[in-house]
Amino acid sequence: MLQLFRYNWMVRDEWFQLCRQIPTDELLRERIGGAGSILYTLFHILDVEYSWLRGIQEKPDIQVEFEDYKSIQQLQELSDTWRAELEPYLEAWTSSLDHEAAKVPWATGQYTKGEIVRHVIAHEIHHMGQLSIWARELGLRPVSANVIGRGLFKQEG
Amino acid sequence: MLQLFRYNWMVRDEWFQLCRQIPTDELLRERIGGAGSILYTLFHILDVEYSWLRGIQEKPDIQVEFEDYKSIQQLQELSDTWRAELEPYLEAWTSSLDHEAAKVPWATGQYTKGEIVRHVIAHEIHHMGQLSIWARELGLRPVSANVIGRGLFKQEG
């Protein structure tokens, strides 16, 4: 499980890097589909990951406002801070948690913790796919979505 | 691991269903970014999944041509056939395979089997994110990317 979070975080950092060359008005431009703008999509990814992963730890939800994070620099810092908080929980993850019930205040459904961590993983990958289209529309080469070739997995022997 | 494949297959079937209402010229229209067209993206997803998952089983690669699968009906049938072949392998998957070395004829790198199955999962989610943008551009509501709420996970007790 941890490897796919590490993958997402690596890809996210590469997107932050790429976005530094995009003018602010393009980062904030409302686009068709997805979460709206490039910058808001990045904010939304952080927010969803942090909320759900705190939720399954039964920690209270922390509300943040996009208005306060409208630059790549601010988002990168928020991402770094939240990641540092979440990483130990994910490092300690075992498959025994997969079927444990999770209840979060903002959703009525009954979910398992395994379901939620996979939801968070897929959520980021999905939105990064949307960013890749918008990057091409801006004439930029998107960040690679490859999981392979990132040195995330060690071989036996 | 299996649950994220089941998620991808469920989402894929929903995309096949949605795409039945899109005219063929729109399905085949070259778009900016991604793999090119909606139909080719779906073909590419199937092809990548099948090739890598046969590859790590050390089965010979089977080449198929997009020219032969240029309709949703044909792609759905191909998807059903390949999925039926791949599912038993993924059902029998255990984490002991994660660090086993895998070598496929079309790639020079040394990968692990766990790395490749995660690559295949992320690959499909990424491309589905691209399809979601194109669907909105066509005025359609995209298939939900949610992992939660699909009944894929059983709770304890």
Interface residues (C-beta under 8 A of the other chain):
Chain A: Q3 L4 Y7 I32 G33 G34 S95 D98 H99 E100 A101 A107 G109 Q110 Y111 T112 G114 E115 I116 R118 H119 I121 A122 H123 I125 H126 H127 M128 G129 Q130 S132 I133 W134 A135 R136 E137 P142 A145 N146 V147 I148 G149 L152 F153 K154 Q155 E156 G157
Chain B: Q3 L4 Y7 R31 I32 G33 G34 S95 D98 H99 E100 A101 A107 G109 Q110 Y111 T112 G114 E115 I116 R118 H119 I121 A122 H123 I125 H126 H127 M128 G129 Q130 S132 I133 W134 A135 R136 E137 P142 A145 N146 V147 I148 G149 L152 F153 K154 Q155 E156 G157
